[in-house]
């Protein structure tokens, strides 16, 4: 197997994007490639010639194993994130329900209004509080941990 055979057919396609040729020509006109050091091509050909098939296959299998490990870590993190999000949503919903059951009748009696008027007002206040907390956390003014 020659080094040229190792390149997959997908790597030779430069026109995957319909306007790829126009972009390539515009970039080549605007940006000139830097000059290569003296003897670069000879050094490159020598390195390709010295590389054996075993070196290539060993490196390829090591990179594939590393890729599989990274994918497993990403998937585990994604599952953990989904689980934590679900637990948080359930905890917030339960807490909001419990707070509404306790606070709404007391607040309605204290203010002297009915629960149907008070509930949307309380939800709006909570929403504004959460929005303000997210806004402040985004700019580093509020830290959760």
C-alpha positions, -999 to +999 in steps of 0.1 A: +000+000+000+014+033-010+009+065+010-014+078-017-036+048-013-041+056+024-061+088+015-098+081+015-118+092-015-137+117+007-105+135+015-099+143-022-132+160-027-128+198-025-161+207-041-184+194-014-198+229-011-214+242-043-195+275-042-163+257-032-144+265-064-153+302-062-143+304-026-110+285-033-101+308-061-110+340-041-089+328-011-060+318-033-061+353-049-063+370-015-039+349+005-006+338-008+008+306+008+041+310+028+073+298+012+084+263+023+118+258+039+146+246+017+146+208+013+110+204+025+098+182-003+129+159-001+125+156+037+088+148+032+095+121+006+121+106+028+097+104+058+070+088+036+095+063+023+108+054+058+073+048+071+065+012+071+031-004+068+033-016+104+040+019+117+010+032+098-013+004+110-002+007+146-007+044+146-041+040+129-053+015+154-041+036+183-059+067+169-091+047+164-089+034+200-084+069+212-113+081+191-136+054+205-126+063+241-133+100+235-167+091+220-175+069+250-166+098+273-188+122+253-217+099+254-214+093+291-213+130+297-243+135+275-263+109+294-252+124+327-263+158+316-297+146+305-302+128+338-292+158+358-315+180+337-344+157+343-338+155+381-335+193+383-367+198+363-386+174+386-372+190+417-381+225+406-416+213+396-422+196+429-408+225+449-430+250+429-461+229+435-454+226+472-446+263+475-478+272+456-499+249+478-486+266+510-480+302+499-509+310+476-537+306+502-517+325+528-508+353+504-543+356+491-557+360+526-529+385+535-534+407+504-572+402+503-574+390+467-584+357+451-559+329+441-568+332+403-554+368+403-524+360+425-511+329+408-501+345+374-486+374+393-465+350+414-454+331+384-443+363+366-423+374+397-406+340+399-399+341+361-383+375+364-362+364+393-349+334+374-343+355+343-323+380+364-303+352+380-294+338+346-285+372+333-263+379+363-246+345+361-238+350+325-218+381+333-201+365+362-218+386+388-235+356+404-218+322+409-237+291+416-207+269+427 
